Amino acid sequence: MAQAPRKKSESRSTYLGGQLLLAMPNMIDRRFRRAVIYICSHNADGAMGLIVNQRAENITFSDLLRQLNVAEAATAPAGLLDVPVQVGGPVSTERGFVLHSSDYRIEDATVTITKDICLTSTIEILRAMASGKGPQRALLALGYSGWAPGQLEAEIQANGWLHCAADRDLIFGADLELKYDRALSKLGIDLSHLVSEAGHA
């Protein structure tokens, strides 16, 4: 697990930290098609987020614990080993990030995003989860999505993304296939109408 970027203080009216980013239906980059991204950090230095609705292929939480030699895997709580590992984005796919509820913290390692959501990227949180002492809700992702300074703002202005408020049920819910439609519904958007309008200038 790698250290996550620190979140700097920022203006909520200008930056999107703690919000969801939704790919428009005309998204050309297949890696982000129907993507719902939780923005962990957004400031003058750029943006970083995790896709919350793409399942990683051919790896489970149990596989990851074995690869990292986490001994507590044998005593993990029922159901935890079946938790899907997700694709957080195309950058540094060998790095792991745990987005989780704020009831768990590791001093000098956990980054507070909002009062309800934190990010930790050390192996200690996996050990805690495997031993039943981790956060109440968590999402494990490999890789992240990143933008250079001004890049995300330009992509939003070019109608590449929508954004909306986040909620824990949507972020941590197990219904990955429904998250995109659920996020759009938060904005009151009918997907079929959005698709029909996407091709018009």
C-alpha positions, 0 to 999 in steps of 0.5 A, a space after each residue: 500500500 502506498 501513501 495517499 496524497 495529502 488533502 490541502 485546505 480548499 474552497 468548497 465553492 471552487 473545488 470538488 473534494 468530497 463530491 462525485 464526478 460522473 462521466 458523460 455518456 459521450 466519454 471517449 476514454 473507455 477506462 472512464 465509460 459510465 464511471 462514478 468517481 469520488 474526488 478525494 482531493 482537488 486544489 490548485 495542484 490538480 485532482 485525485 479520485 477513486 472510481 467507485 463502480 468498476 470491479 477489478 478482474 481476477 482478484 478478491 480481497 482474500 487474494 490480496 491478503 494472501 499476496 501481502 502475507 496478512 496473517 489475519 486473513 484466516 480469521 477475517 469476519 464472515 463476508 469480508 473475503 468476498 468484498 470485491 476489489 475495485 479499479 480506482 483508476 488507470 494511474 499506479 494500478 499497483 497501489 492500493 487505497 482504502 476509502 472508508 467511514 470516519 470511525 477508523 483512523 491511523 495517525 499520520 496515515 489517514 487523510 480526512 476528506 469529509 467528516 464522514 469519509 477518510 482515505 488510508 493507504 497503508 497495509 495496517 488498515 488491511 490487517 485491521 479489516 481482516 481482524 474485524 477491527 477496521 472501519 464499518 464501511 470501506 471500499 478497496 481500490 487499486 490505482 487512482 484517477 488523477 488530473 494535472 492542475 486545471 485539467 479537470 476544470 477544462 474537462 468539465 467545461 468541455 462537457 466531459 463530466 457532471 458532478 453531484 453531492 456524494 452519499 455513503 450509501 452510493 459510495 460503499 454500496 455493493 450494487 456497482 452496476 447501478 451506481 451510475 444510474 443512481 448518481 444521475 438520479 441524484 441530479 434529476 437526470 433521465 439517462 435516455 434524455 442525456 444520451 439523446 442530447 449528447 450528440 448535439 452541438 
